[in-house]
Amino acid sequence: EGGPAFVHGGPFANIAYGCSTLVSTKLAMKWADVVVTESGFGFDLGGEKFLDIKCRTGGIWPELVVLVATLRALKSHGGADPKKVAEPDRNALERGFDHLAKHLETVASFGLPAVVAINRFPTDSDEEMGLLRDFCKARGVEAAAHDGFSRGGEGALELADTVNDALAR
């Protein structure tokens, strides 16, 4: 939709953490007010390596972490049958919150604020979305839905606004 993207040398596989190079990040930082970079899956792998290796080596430090979650993944972490994670399951979802809480705790240990991006699937219920938002709010963390995959840029506006608001604080 016309937005610039710098894609440079990012390895990604089960043995890598999916982080773009310092060259691409620093170039983007010269040209944009806000730079979003992906640091791989799982804050305990991608996020920590991003901060411990890339940021320290490059002399850069983020202002904010966007932690991505899905209701399906949280239900899976809460013990739901993988074949049924698209179905409503409040108990599994609430058990899965422990997994997200640990990631948020790790983000906070680096002294960084977080926004939880909820990658929304068409089958996700409003009730379960509300439970996740309430969980985040109770921890002082903003959460925003993201359905950019199905709705394009318009589906990412809530997340973009939430991130911009958090950066302005």
C-alpha positions, 0 to 999 in steps of 0.5 A: 500500500505504498509504505517503504520496507527495508529488507536486508539479509535477515536469516530465518529458520528454526536455528536462526532468530529472524533479525534484519541486519544492522545496515538495514535498521540504521538506514531505516532509522535515518529515513523514518521517524518510527522503525519497526523491525522483526526479531523472530519468534518468541521473546525468549529467543528472538527478542532477547537475541535482538536486544543482547546481540544486535542492539548492544553491538549496534549501539541502538536501543528500542523504545518499545516492544510489540509482542505478538499473540494469537488466541489460538496460540494462547489456547494451545499453550493452555492445553487445548487440542491443537485441532480445536484451537479455533473453537472458543475455550475460555479455560484453555485461553486463561491457562495460556495467559501464563505463557504471555505473562512470562514474555511480558515479564521478560520484556519488562526486565529489559526496562521496556514497555510493551504493546500486545498485538493480537493477530486476529483470525476470522473465527476469533470471538469478541468475548475471547478478544475481550478476555485477552484485552482485560488480561493485558490491561490488568498488567498495565499493557496496551493491547490492539487487534491486528487483522492486516492479513485479511483487511490490509492496511485498514486492519492494522490501524488500531495497532499502529495508533496504539503503538504511536500513542505508546511512543508519544508517552 
